[in-house]
Amino acid sequence: MPADMTRLPCPACASTEVTSFFETSDVPVHTTLLMPSRQHALDYPKGQLELAYCENCGFISNLLFEKGMQEYSPCCEEGQGYSPTFASWMEDLAKRLVGTYDIRQQTVVEIGSGKGEFLSAVCRLGNNTGIGYDPAYVPGRLDDHEPARIDFRKQLWSADCTLHGADLVVCRHTLEHIPDVADFLRDIHTCVADKPDTLLFFEVPDVMRVLHEGAFWDIYYEHCSYFSRESLVRLFRDVGFEVLESWLDYDGQYILLVARPASDKLQDASVDPVPAIMAGVDAFRQHYRAVFEQWSSFLNKCAARQQSVMLWGGGSKAAAFLSQLDKDSVVKQVIDINPNKHHAFIPGTGQEVVGPEILLESAPDFIIVMNPVYLDEIQVQLDSLACDSRLMPI
């Protein structure tokens, strides 16, 4: 690492006390893009990762992240809505948000609305009007047709777009893709300054789980920003928001947060996030290599014994896992229930993504499940296909 690298200011608090703790290279710069051919996938641009934590606020970022290398377009297939497990959880989450905060007959703006499922649910459940910003939006994908009450705009949000007098601003799984996190939140704060009762609902991955599990498959190039619950709360407070509640959800994988503009300057009453982050970094340093070697050894043994292996889940986790581990292409195919991914290829390593029906033709000895929250759902599908492959949760 260059000697002056740690002097880059923290994007969350501008401190220069930033310490590197994990480096890797040759990772695809965007993991949710649909690659049209194996060669396309193998040739896709790769980048370097150097994760560092801020000793002042606990924020974690990729020091080597380069803006503009990602392609946010309809070729992105980031959604999990084809999973019954995820779809049920998302519907319950929308009900909780609408019911708890009485989001009814209001204006909802979602920054990073993806294919529109969550915004559609919030508008349907509360008879709300919505505006969604996302260049990856694909018209016609919503089951309830294109709700007339929602205006989907295929562009990235910026302060120039304003927030249209929103009563609720939603931003799910977008903040981790933004390098200048404090500036981004300040832009939102400026846009809602004349409407102090505006609510914000944010959702991001929880980095503490990643650190304590040594889960290198949850570290992606396009995820340039990583939060613990405490560091996320601190960032919102520092920018000028009052955090109404924050919690972990979806089997502890996600941090959810509700906030509003603070009426007065807040005293810092939040828990210091730094000690927990430092302990998490220490845990990652201890566990990462062991976890990596465990899976590397497993794949090598399968290759030696001529045992077949597939992955279940053709998203970012698979791309990260395979780019780090499967240099010899032991894994030939990746299963996913999302039909829009079928016959596309994993960026960086080139495995074809196929539907579960492939198991009727050739069931592998092992299926590595990239997210254990889907184990029961996957087992039901295996039983329906009379497939006796052994599931190996990550």
FENNORFEN-V941153 format. One record per residue. RES is the residue in three letters. NEAR is the number of other ideal C-beta (glycine too) atoms within 12 Angstrom. D_CENTER is the distance of its C-alpha to the mean C-alpha in Angstrom with 2 decimals. Layout:
RES,NEAR,D_CENTER + RES,NEAR,D_CENTER
This chain:
MET,20,26.84 + PRO,11,29.04 + ALA,7,31.02 + ASP,11,29.82 + MET,20,26.06 + THR,23,25.62 + ARG,18,27.49 + LEU,25,24.67 + PRO,25,24.02 + CYS,34,20.94 + PRO,37,18.89 + ALA,43,18.69 + CYS,30,22.36 + ALA,21,24.21 + SER,25,25.54 + THR,18,26.57 + GLU,21,26.34 + VAL,33,23.33 + THR,31,23.39 + SER,28,21.77 + PHE,33,20.91 + PHE,36,19.06 + GLU,22,19.72 + THR,27,19.11 + SER,17,19.91 + ASP,24,19.87 + VAL,39,16.15 + PRO,40,15.21 + VAL,35,14.16 + HIS,39,11.90 + THR,42,10.59 + THR,44,10.23 + LEU,37,13.74 + LEU,35,16.57 + MET,35,19.22 + PRO,19,22.67 + SER,17,24.50 + ARG,23,24.32 + GLN,11,25.99 + HIS,21,23.60 + ALA,34,20.72 + LEU,22,22.80 + ASP,17,23.74 + TYR,35,20.33 + PRO,25,20.00 + LYS,26,18.80 + GLY,32,18.22 + GLN,24,18.53 + LEU,35,16.41 + GLU,30,18.15 + LEU,40,16.33 + ALA,37,18.56 + TYR,44,18.82 + CYS,41,20.96 + GLU,26,24.01 + ASN,26,24.58 + CYS,37,21.40 + GLY,42,19.03 + PHE,44,16.27 + ILE,49,14.74 + SER,45,14.31 + ASN,39,14.91 + LEU,33,18.56 + LEU,28,18.85 + PHE,34,16.19 + GLU,20,18.06 + LYS,19,17.37 + GLY,15,18.09 + MET,24,17.26 + GLN,33,14.39 + GLU,23,15.58 + TYR,31,13.90 + SER,20,16.27 + PRO,24,17.10 + CYS,24,16.67 + CYS,33,12.87 + GLU,35,12.06 + GLU,42,8.46 + GLY,36,9.80 + GLN,37,10.67 + GLY,28,13.74 + TYR,30,16.26 + SER,30,15.84 + PRO,19,18.50 + THR,27,16.79 + PHE,29,13.63 + ALA,24,15.93 + SER,19,18.27 + TRP,28,15.86 + MET,36,14.53 + GLU,23,18.23 + ASP,20,19.23 + LEU,29,16.71 + ALA,35,18.17 + LYS,20,21.61 + ARG,23,21.07 + LEU,41,20.05 + VAL,31,22.92 + GLY,15,25.38 + THR,22,24.83 + TYR,29,24.93 + ASP,17,27.22 + ILE,35,25.15 + ARG,21,27.90 + GLN,16,29.47 + GLN,31,27.35 + THR,33,25.29 + VAL,47,21.51 + VAL,42,19.50 + GLU,45,15.80 + ILE,44,14.15 + GLY,38,11.47 + SER,43,12.85 + GLY,38,11.69 + LYS,37,14.47 + GLY,42,15.73 + GLU,39,15.69 + PHE,44,14.84 + LEU,48,17.12 + SER,38,19.71 + ALA,36,19.74 + VAL,45,20.23 + CYS,40,22.94 + ARG,29,24.60 + LEU,32,24.77 + GLY,29,26.15 + ASN,18,27.98 + ASN,33,26.00 + THR,29,25.81 + GLY,41,22.49 + ILE,36,21.36 + GLY,47,18.01 + TYR,37,16.92 + ASP,40,14.88 + PRO,26,16.48 + ALA,36,14.65 + TYR,35,16.54 + VAL,26,19.04 + PRO,19,22.19 + GLY,14,23.56 + ARG,26,20.52 + LEU,29,20.81 + ASP,17,23.13 + ASP,18,25.17 + HIS,14,25.94 + GLU,22,25.16 + PRO,27,25.79 + ALA,14,28.39 + ARG,27,27.09 + ILE,34,23.82 + ASP,26,23.85 + PHE,33,20.90 + ARG,27,21.02 + LYS,22,19.59 + GLN,21,18.95 + LEU,27,16.76 + TRP,34,17.75 + SER,19,20.05 + ALA,20,22.67 + ASP,12,25.22 + CYS,22,23.77 + THR,24,24.58 + LEU,34,23.24 + HIS,26,26.23 + GLY,19,27.44 + ALA,37,24.38 + ASP,34,24.94 + LEU,43,21.24 + VAL,50,18.34 + VAL,52,14.94 + CYS,42,11.71 + ARG,41,8.55 + HIS,39,4.99 + THR,37,7.41 + LEU,44,9.07 + GLU,39,7.03 + HIS,41,8.24 + ILE,37,11.65 + PRO,31,14.15 + ASP,25,16.84 + VAL,40,15.19 + ALA,34,18.64 + ASP,23,20.13 + PHE,34,17.47 + LEU,39,18.13 + ARG,23,21.82 + ASP,26,21.80 + ILE,41,20.55 + HIS,31,23.16 + THR,21,25.82 + CYS,27,25.09 + VAL,33,25.57 + ALA,22,28.39 + ASP,14,31.02 + LYS,25,29.42 + PRO,19,28.77 + ASP,21,28.07 + THR,34,24.82 + LEU,37,21.94 + LEU,46,18.34 + PHE,45,15.49 + PHE,43,12.13 + GLU,37,9.05 + VAL,42,6.59 + PRO,40,5.86 + ASP,37,9.51 + VAL,42,10.74 + MET,35,14.07 + ARG,33,13.28 + VAL,39,12.05 + LEU,36,15.27 + HIS,25,17.62 + GLU,28,16.74 + GLY,29,16.78 + ALA,37,13.60 + PHE,35,13.59 + TRP,39,11.62 + ASP,38,8.41 + ILE,42,9.50 + TYR,42,9.01 + TYR,39,11.25 + GLU,38,9.26 + HIS,40,7.28 + CYS,38,10.69 + SER,40,10.41 + TYR,48,9.98 + PHE,48,11.52 + SER,42,13.71 + ARG,36,14.96 + GLU,33,18.15 + SER,46,16.98 + LEU,48,14.95 + VAL,37,18.16 + ARG,37,20.28 + LEU,49,18.61 + PHE,43,19.10 + ARG,34,22.63 + ASP,36,23.49 + VAL,35,22.68 + GLY,27,24.87 + PHE,37,23.01 + GLU,30,24.19 + VAL,35,21.54 + LEU,24,22.84 + GLU,24,20.61 + SER,34,17.48 + TRP,23,16.49 + LEU,24,14.30 + ASP,27,13.56 + TYR,29,12.48 + ASP,19,14.42 + GLY,21,13.41 + GLN,28,9.73 + TYR,35,8.75 + ILE,38,10.89 + LEU,39,12.57 + LEU,41,15.19 + VAL,31,18.12 + ALA,36,20.31 + ARG,31,23.20 + PRO,32,25.27 + ALA,25,27.56 + SER,12,31.23 + ASP,9,32.40 + LYS,13,31.15 + LEU,21,29.53 + GLN,10,30.80 + ASP,20,28.18 + ALA,13,28.31 + SER,26,24.84 + VAL,20,24.55 + ASP,19,24.43 + PRO,37,20.98 + VAL,29,22.43 + PRO,17,24.32 + ALA,26,21.45 + ILE,41,19.21 + MET,26,22.22 + ALA,20,22.80 + GLY,37,19.24 + VAL,33,19.72 + ASP,19,23.06 + ALA,24,21.66 + PHE,33,19.18 + ARG,23,22.20 + GLN,17,24.21 + HIS,23,21.93 + TYR,31,19.95 + ARG,16,23.09 + ALA,17,24.31 + VAL,28,21.16 + PHE,25,21.12 + GLU,17,24.84 + GLN,21,24.63 + TRP,34,22.47 + SER,23,24.43 + SER,16,27.62 + PHE,27,26.61 + LEU,32,25.94 + ASN,19,29.15 + LYS,17,31.17 + CYS,29,29.99 + ALA,23,31.07 + ALA,12,34.38 + ARG,14,35.10 + GLN,11,34.07 + GLN,23,31.62 + SER,24,29.00 + VAL,38,25.25 + MET,44,22.42 + LEU,44,18.71 + TRP,46,17.24 + GLY,46,13.81 + GLY,46,13.65 + GLY,43,10.03 + SER,41,8.15 + LYS,40,9.50 + ALA,45,12.85 + ALA,51,12.98 + ALA,39,12.38 + PHE,44,14.81 + LEU,46,17.34 + SER,38,17.47 + GLN,35,18.36 + LEU,37,20.62 + ASP,33,22.11 + LYS,17,24.41 + ASP,16,27.14 + SER,24,25.26 + VAL,33,26.15 + VAL,41,23.41 + LYS,30,24.81 + GLN,39,22.55 + VAL,44,19.20 + ILE,42,19.33 + ASP,45,17.09 + ILE,33,18.34 + ASN,31,16.92 + PRO,20,20.16 + ASN,27,18.70 + LYS,37,17.41 + HIS,23,20.81 + HIS,23,22.86 + ALA,35,20.18 + PHE,34,19.47 + ILE,47,16.74 + PRO,47,16.41 + GLY,38,18.41 + THR,38,20.14 + GLY,31,21.28 + GLN,36,21.15 + GLU,31,21.80 + VAL,42,19.58 + VAL,30,21.99 + GLY,27,22.40 + PRO,37,23.56 + GLU,19,27.11 + ILE,28,27.37 + LEU,28,28.12 + LEU,16,31.40 + GLU,13,32.54 + SER,17,31.38 + ALA,26,29.68 + PRO,31,28.39 + ASP,24,29.50 + PHE,29,25.99 + ILE,39,22.58 + ILE,40,19.70 + VAL,33,17.13 + MET,38,13.61 + ASN,36,12.57 + PRO,27,15.73 + VAL,28,14.96 + TYR,37,16.20 + LEU,24,19.36 + ASP,19,21.82 + GLU,28,20.67 + ILE,36,20.97 + GLN,23,24.32 + VAL,18,25.66 + GLN,32,25.01 + LEU,28,26.66 + ASP,16,29.60 + SER,14,30.05 + LEU,22,30.26 + ALA,11,32.57 + CYS,28,30.32 + ASP,15,30.95 + SER,31,28.32 + ARG,23,27.18 + LEU,34,23.59 + MET,27,22.07 + PRO,26,18.96 + ILE,32,16.87
